[in-house]
Amino acid sequence: MALAVQLPQNEAERLLSVRSLIAPDGYSTPELTSLVQLAKDVFDSPVAAVNVVDEDWQRVACQVGTIEISACSRDVSICSRVVFANEVVVIPDLSRHPELRHMPYVTGEPHFLSYAGAPVSIEPDMPVGSFCLIDTRPRDFSDGEIRNLRQFADVASGLLRLQKAKFVMEFAEEKLKLAAMTDPLTGFYNRSALVSLIDVMLNNALSQHQGFGVLYLDMDGFKAINDRYGHHTGDEVLTYAAKRISECIRAQDVVVRMGGDEFAIFVPDPPDITALSDLSERLLGEFRRPFVAEEKILNARLSIGAALAPNAGSERLSLLKAVDEALYQAKEAGRDRFVLLQS
């Protein structure tokens, strides 16, 4: 049985506010838990909780009490009434309510008989949930108690806003870190990612007894393009080159632009050494096709050095030294090829 609840006109905007919360399902800060515990004690209620109502469900953000409440469809949630009315809802005796008396949580376990909830908001006039008190006995609430419940909801709203602000700041910080590690022309990582990202990936792979492959790419003929046609044309070729590299690798592989026309591809957990050879062949094939930039047909093929950890080294520096040596051998052998160091 679904409750007859009228959706608010700003429901789309309200749901955006709900989604800005960090994992509302089962998530709580120590401060929010302390607040809910205080409300339970002040009101002498078996259960106090902050519930969040999304597009389909009522989810428990925080609860304290002798009876555990769980997520439920918002169609049967009393907190939905609080959210959609954006006002305090008090039901002294659920067993006498024309709609709610038939609900399973009233007729069966845990036999809830009274409810009081006040709206909790992140944005003004846009409730995301309810600060509620639930009892297994009929109970009236005085004007003073309702006022106090509103104040508890206001404090909970403030804590959720702080939580959201903290998340936004952390997200912005991560975006800044990512921007600092990203090459703006190709969209690949730059050399600053070697310590903060690649070292972690390498250590994780080796600790799990997995292989870790590295390919070092150098674009043969790129310097001549830059010298003859200028950096604008060269940058356009690099942009197309980055696209071709991206089309050859797996989602978990990481590319770092090491210099002007040099790239390193880090391949976590390759199936075997043949996988590095296959990837190298795909890359060589892609770069044998000419580039078209500034209405010019240009050639910039690859030389590739490849190695596999831990055979060729168990640290980034030793691996890069190995692929650099392999790259040198590929160039000495005539370019447009790859050399894979076995150890």
C-alpha positions, 0 to 999 in steps of 0.5 A: 500500500502506497501513501497518498503523497503529493510530490513538490514542484521542485522535486528535480532540484531537490533530488540534485540536493540529495545526490550532493550528499556523500553516501547517505545510505548508512553514512554518518559522521561522529557529530551527527551520531552524537546529535541523534543520540542526544535527541534520543535521550532528550525526548526519551525515545526508543529510536531517533534517526536522520533519514534521507528520501531520494527518488525511490527510497528512504535511506538511513543516514544515521540512527540510534536506538534499541530498535533498528530501522532499515531502508524502505520504499519512499511510497511507504515512508512517513519521512516522505510526508515531512520532506514533501510537506516541508514541515513538522509531521506529528502522528501521536497514534499510528494505529488510529491513522486512516492510512498508516494504521495498515502499514506492516511496521505498525501491524507487525514488528517493530510495532511503531505507534508514534512518529514525529519528524522535522525537515532536514535541508541542505539548500533553503526550502529544499528538504532532503530528509527528516530528523525523526523520533519513533516510539512503540507507544502512542505519544503526544508532543507539546509545542515546546517539544516540537520547537526543540525537534525543529532545532535538532533538525536545524543543527542536523541540516548544518552538519550535512551542509558542512559535510557537503562543503568538506566533500566539495573542497576535497573534490576540488583539491583532487581536481587541482592535483589531477590538473597539476599531473595532466598534460594540457595538450594530449590529456595524458599524465605528465612526469609529475605523475610518476611518483604519485601514481605510477610508483603506487601502481607498480608497488601494488602490482608487485605486492600481488605478484603480478607483472607490470609492463612499460612501453617507451615510445618515441615519434620518429620524424616529429622534430622535422615536422616541428622544425619545418612547419612550426609548433602549431602543426606539431601540436596538432600532430601530437593531439592526433598521436594521443588519440591513436595511442588511446585507441590501442590501450586498455582502460587500466593502462596509463600513459605519461607524456615524458617529453615533447614527442616521447610517451611511456605506457604503463601496463598493469597486470599484462596477461603475459609478455606477448601482450606487450608485443601485441600492444607494440605491434598495434601502436606501430600499425597505427603510426604507419598511417600518415597524419593530416595536419594543416592540410599537410600529409605528414609521417611520424612513425614510432620506435618502441622499447618495452620491458616487464617487471619484475624481470627487467626491474622492480623499481620505476627507475630501473624499469625506465632505464631498461625501456630506454635501452630497448628504445635505443636498440630499436632506433639503432636497428632502423626505427619503426619497430619495437625491442622487448627486453626479456631481463 
